[in-house]
Amino acid sequence: MKNIIKFCAIALLVFASCKKETANKENDQTVKEEIIAFDSFGDKITNDAAITSNEMLAKFNNLKVGDTLNVKFASTIKEVCSKKGCWMKLPLNDTEEAMVTFKDYGFFMPLDSKDREVIIEGKAFVKETSVAELQHYAEDAGKSKEEIAKITAPKKEFAFEANGVLMKK
């Protein structure tokens, strides 16, 4: 009788530990799938707590030239630098967009990343972009000389310096 009780206790213990191990393996697999779902550029960031592009536009509208705001938001790449991937433009709504550069010129986006979903984290700010800089960006984007020559006035822009980017695979 003692042997049967010992056997049942051992069997129960083995069964319980196997079930727990299975749960841990399932959780580990879920975490791996979440990590695999994004390509990471720059600093390591997470995909949690990102605001929408519409919410980001509302925050930009409350900033003045010179103000900065640390934030994380999600959008879709509208345009990327065609030479190196050293900047990208993210739409905030149908008419407004944010010009994104990368902290310390420390990383670049793939040249074929247009229309990919991203989450970016860093500093949002409003700036006035000079004619020379606007012309440089137009040149990087492959605009014609005629289009570049039409840029004659500085522009108030929504800007973002990303320290990290997650791009959906």
ROTI-412119 format. One record per residue (C-alpha): residue in three letters; chain; x, y, z. Coordinates in pm, whole numbers. Example, Ala and Ser with C-alpha at 12.3 -4.5 7.8 and 13.67 -1.06 7.14 Angstrom:
residues 2
SITE  resn  chain    east   north      up
SITE   ALA      A    1230    -450     780
SITE   SER      A    1367    -106     714
END
This chain:
residues 169
SITE  resn  chain    east   north      up
SITE   MET      A       0       0       0
SITE   LYS      A     282     241      84
SITE   ASN      A     438     174    -256
SITE   ILE      A     112     260    -435
SITE   ILE      A      84     592    -246
SITE   LYS      A     448     676    -321
SITE   PHE      A     396     584    -688
SITE   CYS      A      82     803    -711
SITE   ALA      A     258    1095    -542
SITE   ILE      A     557    1068    -777
SITE   ALA      A     330    1036   -1083
SITE   LEU      A     130    1343    -974
SITE   LEU      A     449    1542    -919
SITE   VAL      A     589    1442   -1261
SITE   PHE      A     258    1524   -1432
SITE   ALA      A     236    1867   -1263
SITE   SER      A     593    1958   -1355
SITE   CYS      A     541    1852   -1718
SITE   LYS      A     229    2063   -1746
SITE   LYS      A     411    2367   -1604
SITE   GLU      A     701    2311   -1846
SITE   THR      A     458    2303   -2138
SITE   ALA      A     307    2634   -2030
SITE   ASN      A     653    2791   -2006
SITE   LYS      A     742    2664   -2353
SITE   GLU      A     421    2816   -2493
SITE   ASN      A     498    3151   -2324
SITE   ASP      A     856    3143   -2454
SITE   GLN      A     728    3075   -2806
SITE   THR      A     486    3372   -2783
SITE   VAL      A     769    3601   -2671
SITE   LYS      A     993    3476   -2954
SITE   GLU      A     716    3538   -3208
SITE   GLU      A     672    3895   -3082
SITE   ILE      A    1046    3958   -3105
SITE   ILE      A    1066    3803   -3453
SITE   ALA      A     774    4015   -3576
SITE   PHE      A     996    4327   -3604
SITE   ASP      A    1333    4425   -3745
SITE   SER      A    1511    4653   -3498
SITE   PHE      A    1728    4955   -3584
SITE   GLY      A    1921    5176   -3343
SITE   ASP      A    1852    5140   -2970
SITE   LYS      A    1647    4841   -2863
SITE   ILE      A    1288    4949   -2804
SITE   THR      A     965    4762   -2736
SITE   ASN      A     638    4771   -2925
SITE   ASP      A     425    4853   -2620
SITE   ALA      A     269    5189   -2533
SITE   ALA      A     309    5340   -2880
SITE   ILE      A      54    5609   -2964
SITE   THR      A    -115    5641   -3305
SITE   SER      A      -8    5887   -3572
SITE   ASN      A    -327    6090   -3512
SITE   GLU      A    -242    6118   -3142
SITE   MET      A     111    6221   -3240
SITE   LEU      A     -27    6496   -3465
SITE   ALA      A    -225    6635   -3170
SITE   LYS      A      96    6642   -2963
SITE   PHE      A     288    6814   -3246
SITE   ASN      A      15    7080   -3271
SITE   ASN      A      74    7167   -2903
SITE   LEU      A     449    7220   -2954
SITE   LYS      A     624    7544   -3047
SITE   VAL      A     953    7581   -3232
SITE   GLY      A    1223    7476   -2983
SITE   ASP      A     999    7249   -2769
SITE   THR      A    1080    6877   -2748
SITE   LEU      A     880    6577   -2633
SITE   ASN      A    1001    6222   -2568
SITE   VAL      A     748    5987   -2726
SITE   LYS      A     689    5659   -2910
SITE   PHE      A     445    5635   -3199
SITE   ALA      A     342    5407   -3482
SITE   SER      A     294    5493   -3848
SITE   THR      A     370    5370   -4201
SITE   ILE      A     673    5487   -4396
SITE   LYS      A     565    5727   -4672
SITE   GLU      A     914    5797   -4807
SITE   VAL      A    1273    5702   -4725
SITE   CYS      A    1604    5856   -4835
SITE   SER      A    1688    5687   -5165
SITE   LYS      A    2065    5728   -5121
SITE   LYS      A    2136    5579   -4776
SITE   GLY      A    1812    5546   -4582
SITE   CYS      A    1930    5830   -4357
SITE   TRP      A    1581    5982   -4311
SITE   MET      A    1217    5889   -4359
SITE   LYS      A     881    6062   -4370
SITE   LEU      A     587    5928   -4172
SITE   PRO      A     230    6044   -4233
SITE   LEU      A      42    6182   -3933
SITE   ASN      A    -285    6216   -4128
SITE   ASP      A    -382    6273   -4493
SITE   THR      A    -196    6606   -4521
SITE   GLU      A      62    6626   -4239
SITE   GLU      A     379    6425   -4199
SITE   ALA      A     681    6400   -3969
SITE   MET      A    1037    6418   -4097
SITE   VAL      A    1236    6152   -3910
SITE   THR      A    1614    6149   -3875
SITE   PHE      A    1823    5911   -3667
SITE   LYS      A    2013    5995   -3351
SITE   ASP      A    2380    6078   -3414
SITE   TYR      A    2338    5952   -3774
SITE   GLY      A    2393    5618   -3602
SITE   PHE      A    2172    5392   -3813
SITE   PHE      A    1979    5388   -4139
SITE   MET      A    1661    5234   -4274
SITE   PRO      A    1658    4989   -4566
SITE   LEU      A    1609    5168   -4898
SITE   ASP      A    1310    4946   -4980
SITE   SER      A    1120    5016   -4657
SITE   LYS      A     852    5242   -4808
SITE   ASP      A     497    5143   -4700
SITE   ARG      A     628    4934   -4407
SITE   GLU      A     476    4977   -4061
SITE   VAL      A     712    5118   -3797
SITE   ILE      A     720    5212   -3432
SITE   ILE      A     969    5485   -3351
SITE   GLU      A    1090    5618   -3019
SITE   GLY      A    1276    5941   -2959
SITE   LYS      A    1230    6318   -2951
SITE   ALA      A     951    6499   -3132
SITE   PHE      A     994    6870   -3204
SITE   VAL      A     881    7147   -3434
SITE   LYS      A    1148    7317   -3641
SITE   GLU      A    1187    7563   -3919
SITE   THR      A    1377    7394   -4203
SITE   SER      A    1602    7614   -4416
SITE   VAL      A    1579    7636   -4796
SITE   ALA      A    1922    7468   -4829
SITE   GLU      A    1817    7174   -4613
SITE   LEU      A    1483    7137   -4796
SITE   GLN      A    1670    7135   -5128
SITE   HIS      A    1914    6874   -4993
SITE   TYR      A    1623    6647   -4889
SITE   ALA      A    1460    6693   -5229
SITE   GLU      A    1787    6595   -5397
SITE   ASP      A    1815    6285   -5174
SITE   ALA      A    1458    6195   -5271
SITE   GLY      A    1554    6201   -5639
SITE   LYS      A    1356    6516   -5731
SITE   SER      A    1436    6692   -6057
SITE   LYS      A    1648    7010   -6070
SITE   GLU      A    1334    7205   -6164
SITE   GLU      A    1149    7078   -5855
SITE   ILE      A    1448    7158   -5633
SITE   ALA      A    1471    7511   -5779
SITE   LYS      A    1108    7577   -5681
SITE   ILE      A    1202    7549   -5312
SITE   THR      A    1253    7913   -5217
SITE   ALA      A    1113    7955   -4866
SITE   PRO      A    1184    7791   -4530
SITE   LYS      A     918    7556   -4395
SITE   LYS      A     782    7492   -4047
SITE   GLU      A     796    7116   -4002
SITE   PHE      A     711    6841   -3757
SITE   ALA      A    1041    6664   -3692
SITE   PHE      A    1148    6358   -3500
SITE   GLU      A    1491    6229   -3395
SITE   ALA      A    1454    5855   -3349
SITE   ASN      A    1686    5667   -3116
SITE   GLY      A    1522    5336   -3205
SITE   VAL      A    1293    5193   -3472
SITE   LEU      A    1096    4871   -3497
SITE   MET      A     987    4781   -3850
SITE   LYS      A     720    4517   -3897
SITE   LYS      A     846    4221   -4098
END
